[in-house]
Amino acid sequence: MQMNLIEDLKWRHACKAMNGNKVPQEKIDEILEAIRLAPTSLGLQVYKVFVIENKAIREQIYAEACPQQPVIGCSHLLVFAARTEVAAKDYDTYFGIMQSSRNKNDEYIANYRAKIEGFVNDKVGANQPHWLVCQTYIGLGVACVAAANQRVDSVPIEGFSREKMDQVLGLKDKGYKSTVLLPLGY
């Protein structure tokens, strides 16, 4: 099936209420794969998407962090969460993938890693928390387009208590903070 981007974008709208019907797992998998393939600054993917399908957890999120109907009416709630900092393991993962998939030698990897770490530390510096949050919005945009391509309704939500969301999902202990929600459903 060839994707017609403009038709998909014309189909898409911010769905303000969802009926609880289940989105097939294959469609969710396609959306998640699109997010995984989304471009990010420097190629580092310093965010994670938590997929909340469990109705009891979605009801807790609704009650404590985000009293908006799509949170409980959706099939799957995507919680985009930014890393709280770029850690050595983020670089290790990124450069490990680069080395294995692009057959780069150790010297190339070491030099490129130093350049990237220098940019994040020197140029991004004190703005790192903001920069990390911005990366999640790249994935969010791709997710909205992918959902439209799968004819799955979605609505980005920023109006929620991030502190409460982080508590409900235990994100602080995992090194993440919630940034934006994307309910998926019909």
C-alpha angles and dihedrals in degrees: 000000000000115000115234101201098193093049090048091051091048089052093050121092136159101269108213097190133027130201100220096247112151119253110221113255091237090063092048090049091052091051092048092048090052089053090049090053094046116122117249135183110286089355091276111135098206097170138070133213115221112204112212112193098148108106094210091056091047089051090051090050089049092050098043109025115011122020095190122128098234089063092066097026096054128094095222129013115209113205112196110207129183124216111254089228139355103262132195089255090059090056092042091054094045096047093041089057091045093051095049098040099040100033093232118168124242094257093053091048093048093050094045092046091053089051094049094044089049091052093049093045099039107028101030093031113132090010091063095109091054092043091051092051091049090058091064091060091060089058091044092056092050090047092054091051092045091050090051090049089054090044091242118143120236141172125193111227125198097158100094139099105267091191092055092043090052089051094049092050097034090235098153091063089051093052096252140109125202117248111168139358130222117192113200123200144089 
